Amino acid sequence: MVDVQGTVEDGFEPVRDAFAANFARRGERGAAVAVYRHGRKIVDLWGGSRDADGPDGGTDGGAPWEADTAQVIRSATKGVAAIVPLLLHQRGLLDLDAPVGTYWPEFKTAGKDRVLVRHLLSHRAGLPVLDTPLTPEQALDGVSGPAALAAQAPAWTPGAEHGYHAQTYSWLLAELVLRVTGRSIGTWISDEISGPLGLELWVGAPADARARAGRLADVEAPAPPAAAGLRVRPKRDVADAYCDPASLTRRAFGAITPAPDENADAYRAAELPASNGIATARALARCYAALIGPVDGHPRLFAPATLTLARTEESAGPDRTLVVNTRFGLGYMLHGPASPLLAPGSFGHPGRGGCLAFADPESGTAFGYVTNGMQQNVTADPRAQALVRALRGALDA
């Protein structure tokens, strides 16, 4: 049994029960979950081991997950990074309907002169893959990624379709922000978001934060109980597509080849706003809470018009990369079958293998979940979904 630490407010005990059940039934190694409502923290829980590959499967005998343990959050980083261009637009510094080449002249090659800023945020730019993948060293240097994308031809007519830009989102967004502000996106997040709000959240983590972060490991989820007489019809999904070396899926996730070591210090020190953010669950929930309302005297980050931009559907239907139907606003996944959030108006972002963060303006709720045991899923982790269902039930009670 894992000793679950932390607090929940009265009425939200089902979230604690679901969190404990994740360790008992769903293969959780180490994790944390936090919820804010109307700017106030109502759930703050953690448990297990800080290192998923620790002794005894990571749940017993290793260093325990502490209140301030942070983790790499993979693509949940994208939702944090999207705050930056939306706030730049809110401040009148970035036109979402301008061609990207307006700010980044070298980008205007190989049929990309009509790629708009909003296309980058809604995964419509046609640039999920690189003809020549980057090495891990090139991916981290801050120069090779933007240069490769400046030369890359789109895989489809920009704006005509959408497909998840799993890795290339890093260099597209980072270079755009650098050209507009003169600051790296990690520095901008630290200066304008994490610092003022007191968030344990970094894109390009400093040494002390890297030392506190636990180790990730890919783990297998327990097999679901057998259902007598149930026959499942096979269907092609993202896992199947990933097995095809020629698919956009495999090539998009393989834009860095071989895959970088996410536990390496150099990886965690770099700035990859698609994938290598480091955060606590508490910081993610607080960050999303600040997008939709005041938090501890800090004014909300998103003006009403910006909030509308974040969660107004820009892309919907068959995803060229993820195969299934997906929905995106500007920088955010929206509630739907592929990525269930709290309610129809919710917006946020999952991380491949487990992590999830989102906000639901109608209920004033913000949610953050981080884990170090990365299971084989992309957008709808069973552990995160169990927590969301428990939260939904508590709010409806």
Secondary structure, DSSP 8 states (H G I E B T S, - for coil): ----EEEE-TT-HHHHHHHHHHHHHS---EEEEEEEETTEEEEEEEEEBS-TTSGGGGTSSS-B--TT-BEE-BTHHHHHHHHHHHHHHHTTS--TTSBGGGT-GGG--TT-TT-BHHHHHTT-SS-S--SS-B-HHHHHSSSHHHHHHHH---SS-TTT-----TTHHHHHHHHHHHHHHSS-HHHHHIIIIIHHHT--EESS--HHHHHHB---EE---------TT--------HHHHHT-TTSHHHHHHTSBSS---TTSHHHHHS--TTTB-EE-HHHHHHHHHHHHS-BTTB--SS-HHHHHHHHS--EEEE-TTTSSEEEE-SSSEESBTTB--SSTT-EEEE-TTS-EEEEETTTTEEEEEEESEE-S-SS--HHHHHHHHHHHHHHH-
